[in-house]
Amino acid sequence: MRAGLGCSRGLRQARPQRERFAAMTQTVRNVDDLRATIAGPVLGPADPGYDEARALWNGDIDRRPALIVRCGSAQEVAAAVGFGRERGLEIAVRGGGHAYSGTSVCDDGLMIDLSRMNAVTVDPAARIARVGGGATLADLDAATQAHGLAVTGGVISHTGVGGLTLGGGMGWLVGTLGLAVDNLLGAEVVLADGRIVHAGPLSEPDLFWGLRGGGGNFGVVTEFTFALHPIGPEIQLGLFFWDLDQGADALRFCRDFLPTLPQRSGVLIGAGLTAPAAPFVPESFQGVAGHALVVVGFGSAAEHAAMIEPVRHGVPPRFELVTPMPYVALQQMLDDAAPWGIRGYEKAVDLDELTDDVITVLVEAAATKTSPMSFIPIFRLSGAFCDTGPDETAFGGSRSAHYVCNLNAIAPDADALATDRDWVRRTWAALKPFASNTGSYVNFLVEADQDRVRASYGPATYDRLAAVKYRYDPENLFHRNANIQPRGGAR
Ligand SMILES: Cc1cc2nc3c(=O)[nH]c(=O)nc-3n(C[C@H](O)[C@H](O)[C@H](O)COP(=O)(O)OP(=O)(O)OC[C@H]3O[C@@H](n4cnc5c(N)ncnc54)[C@H](O)[C@@H]3O)c2cc1C
């Protein structure tokens, strides 16, 4: 039976082997004790700030935790984990609060909110960043770019480093530097039993492997350590737009063109993208749906010019934007396409190739979405992404060059979202026969049902993850994620 929050029963005595924070968890007998332990807010439904604290990026998620603990340190996270565990409360861990799935908030349980833990410390000589578990990509980029350094993030800057990294982390730099996890050097983790450990190649190596793709299954990461690389501060942008009539030809062109690009480039296809009312968009195309290709150069303007020249000779785009810009501006360029509080739903497939059959589905989908904000970002994973072996990290999916095709319904109200949620599901079903992995990227799983989680990782990686899960979280305390079911064995 679950004990309520107001229960006067104290915590069970911490076991002697629990490490540094056993003393602290012993004193957390009730909510008042918890409040005294946590320097930041501990919010219940009646407290000011509760509604803002439980809100996530996805405005379609409306869940009401019994308590929200805004932790400021690993020790406070350990105290909160202990408090929730001892009372049998469901625990949700919020990093950036950006997951479509809304797994970082729960009804009735305990929400551990890491958003105060957003410090980023850069050692420019060692080219290392230490990043708080609740930092956003904007926090990360601002601190690292101050030194002309960067690590792979995603394409929307208000995404959390936490969830993004633990699932893999792909963005403009994936071809140049690999995934975010490929650049992870270590992590500080609060485990289900309250211990605070460091995971790295030489310390808790199985945990370190699992963290690099296995999501939030193994504990709360309170600090990530990343290797950094010289990038920017100026990069070269090339954005090209074709209208719907050109769709099939444009996507076939992309299929042939993208594999010819050098490794030190970044690409994204935006199938079914509606052109914004931006100054660089000719008035006649503002609000018009079509297909976009973005090609980013991380070298000189001349190199980029040579790189993008074939686009103009392929299928002539209706308009283009070619310009140098700061790397941080690139990272924020799409922020307004998916603003905080909008409603969202997504479903993804991995595709080895953009075959004619796939392109037929994409062209049809682009013409049939209803919300102007809905679109299909297609990531190409190649170059440095392929330099890491399939067993070296727990990333779900192949390490050969392929595409991750992410069907996004994004809409301002529930009715419009419902319409395009159906559109996403129909399009996904039409792409499924051509998919190399129907589980796809775990960070794009909204309904993280076991079949798709297993498909995403494949049997060997899933089984290894299940054993690591059993060792570090045998009771599945951290289950609000693309869940790995603990599987018994030696612990
Ligand atoms: C508009 C949009 C654009 C996106 N673009 C990209 C992209 O370009 N590239 C890409 O790779 N992904 C992208 N994503 C997916 C994104 O990586 C995931 O949604 C990711 O989970 C977000 O992390 P978060 O910390 O903000 O999310 P949250 O909702 O806070 O957390 C998501 C999951 O991770 C867990 N978690 C978060 N932080 C921690 C932590 N510190 N320790 C333990 N568990 C933690 C949570 O418990 C939860 O299960 C995008 C998502 C959206 C909504």
The ligand as an SDF file (V2000), in Angstrom:
LIG
                    3D

 53 58  0  0  0  0  0  0  0  0999 V2000
   10.3580   20.8270  -30.6320 C   0  0  0  0  0  0  0  0  0  0  0  0
   11.3250   19.7090  -30.3470 C   0  0  0  0  0  0  0  0  0  0  0  0
   12.4910   19.6260  -31.0700 C   0  0  0  0  0  0  0  0  0  0  0  0
   13.3950   18.6000  -30.8160 C   0  0  0  0  0  0  0  0  0  0  0  0
   14.5410   18.5370  -31.5540 N   0  0  0  0  0  0  0  0  0  0  0  0
   15.4500   17.5740  -31.3010 C   0  0  0  0  0  0  0  0  0  0  0  0
   16.6810   17.5340  -32.0000 C   0  0  0  0  0  0  0  0  0  0  0  0
   16.9670   18.3670  -32.8380 O   0  0  0  0  0  0  0  0  0  0  0  0
   17.5360   16.5340  -31.7040 N   0  0  0  0  0  0  0  0  0  0  0  0
   17.2740   15.5900  -30.7600 C   0  0  0  0  0  0  0  0  0  0  0  0
   18.1020   14.7240  -30.5310 O   0  0  0  0  0  0  0  0  0  0  0  0
   16.1100   15.6020  -30.0820 N   0  0  0  0  0  0  0  0  0  0  0  0
   15.2030   16.5800  -30.3300 C   0  0  0  0  0  0  0  0  0  0  0  0
   14.0280   16.6060  -29.6340 N   0  0  0  0  0  0  0  0  0  0  0  0
   13.7270   15.5210  -28.7190 C   0  0  0  0  0  0  0  0  0  0  0  0
   14.3710   15.7830  -27.3770 C   0  0  0  0  0  0  0  0  0  0  0  0
   15.6890   15.3260  -27.4190 O   0  0  0  0  0  0  0  0  0  0  0  0
   13.6190   15.0020  -26.2930 C   0  0  0  0  0  0  0  0  0  0  0  0
   12.3180   15.4580  -26.2250 O   0  0  0  0  0  0  0  0  0  0  0  0
   14.3200   15.1080  -24.9470 C   0  0  0  0  0  0  0  0  0  0  0  0
   13.7860   14.1370  -24.1090 O   0  0  0  0  0  0  0  0  0  0  0  0
   14.1520   16.4600  -24.3120 C   0  0  0  0  0  0  0  0  0  0  0  0
   14.8850   16.5300  -23.1410 O   0  0  0  0  0  0  0  0  0  0  0  0
   14.3850   17.4100  -21.9220 P   0  0  0  0  0  0  0  0  0  0  0  0
   15.3520   17.2460  -20.8470 O   0  0  0  0  0  0  0  0  0  0  0  0
   14.0720   18.7810  -22.4050 O   0  0  0  0  0  0  0  0  0  0  0  0
   12.9950   16.7170  -21.6470 O   0  0  0  0  0  0  0  0  0  0  0  0
   12.2070   16.2670  -20.3410 P   0  0  0  0  0  0  0  0  0  0  0  0
   10.7840   16.2760  -20.7740 O   0  0  0  0  0  0  0  0  0  0  0  0
   12.5810   17.0430  -19.1510 O   0  0  0  0  0  0  0  0  0  0  0  0
   12.7110   14.7970  -20.1480 O   0  0  0  0  0  0  0  0  0  0  0  0
   12.5530   13.8070  -21.1180 C   0  0  0  0  0  0  0  0  0  0  0  0
   12.9340   12.4680  -20.5150 C   0  0  0  0  0  0  0  0  0  0  0  0
   14.2960   12.4820  -20.1070 O   0  0  0  0  0  0  0  0  0  0  0  0
   14.4080   12.3030  -18.6990 C   0  0  0  0  0  0  0  0  0  0  0  0
   15.4220   13.2350  -18.2050 N   0  0  0  0  0  0  0  0  0  0  0  0
   15.5940   14.5230  -18.5620 C   0  0  0  0  0  0  0  0  0  0  0  0
   16.6550   15.0400  -17.9510 N   0  0  0  0  0  0  0  0  0  0  0  0
   17.1600   14.0590  -17.1600 C   0  0  0  0  0  0  0  0  0  0  0  0
   18.2690   13.9730  -16.2810 C   0  0  0  0  0  0  0  0  0  0  0  0
   19.0750   15.0150  -16.0990 N   0  0  0  0  0  0  0  0  0  0  0  0
   18.4900   12.7970  -15.6480 N   0  0  0  0  0  0  0  0  0  0  0  0
   17.6870   11.7280  -15.8410 C   0  0  0  0  0  0  0  0  0  0  0  0
   16.6240   11.7550  -16.6700 N   0  0  0  0  0  0  0  0  0  0  0  0
   16.3720   12.9130  -17.3200 C   0  0  0  0  0  0  0  0  0  0  0  0
   13.0310   12.6040  -18.1550 C   0  0  0  0  0  0  0  0  0  0  0  0
   12.7710   11.9330  -16.9610 O   0  0  0  0  0  0  0  0  0  0  0  0
   12.1310   12.1260  -19.2740 C   0  0  0  0  0  0  0  0  0  0  0  0
   11.9500   10.7360  -19.2130 O   0  0  0  0  0  0  0  0  0  0  0  0
   13.1130   17.6410  -29.8350 C   0  0  0  0  0  0  0  0  0  0  0  0
   11.9360   17.7350  -29.0910 C   0  0  0  0  0  0  0  0  0  0  0  0
   11.0640   18.7660  -29.3270 C   0  0  0  0  0  0  0  0  0  0  0  0
    9.8090   18.8700  -28.5250 C   0  0  0  0  0  0  0  0  0  0  0  0
  1  2  1  0
  2  3  1  0
  2 52  2  0
  3  4  2  0
  4  5  1  0
  4 50  1  0
  5  6  2  0
  6  7  1  0
  6 13  1  0
  7  8  2  0
  7  9  1  0
  9 10  1  0
 10 11  2  0
 10 12  1  0
 12 13  2  0
 13 14  1  0
 14 15  1  0
 14 50  1  0
 15 16  1  0
 16 17  1  0
 16 18  1  0
 18 19  1  0
 18 20  1  0
 20 21  1  0
 20 22  1  0
 22 23  1  0
 23 24  1  0
 24 25  2  0
 24 26  1  0
 24 27  1  0
 27 28  1  0
 28 29  2  0
 28 30  1  0
 28 31  1  0
 31 32  1  0
 32 33  1  0
 33 34  1  0
 33 48  1  0
 34 35  1  0
 35 36  1  0
 35 46  1  0
 36 37  1  0
 36 45  1  0
 37 38  2  0
 38 39  1  0
 39 40  1  0
 39 45  2  0
 40 41  1  0
 40 42  2  0
 42 43  1  0
 43 44  2  0
 44 45  1  0
 46 47  1  0
 46 48  1  0
 48 49  1  0
 50 51  2  0
 51 52  1  0
 52 53  1  0
M  END
$$$$
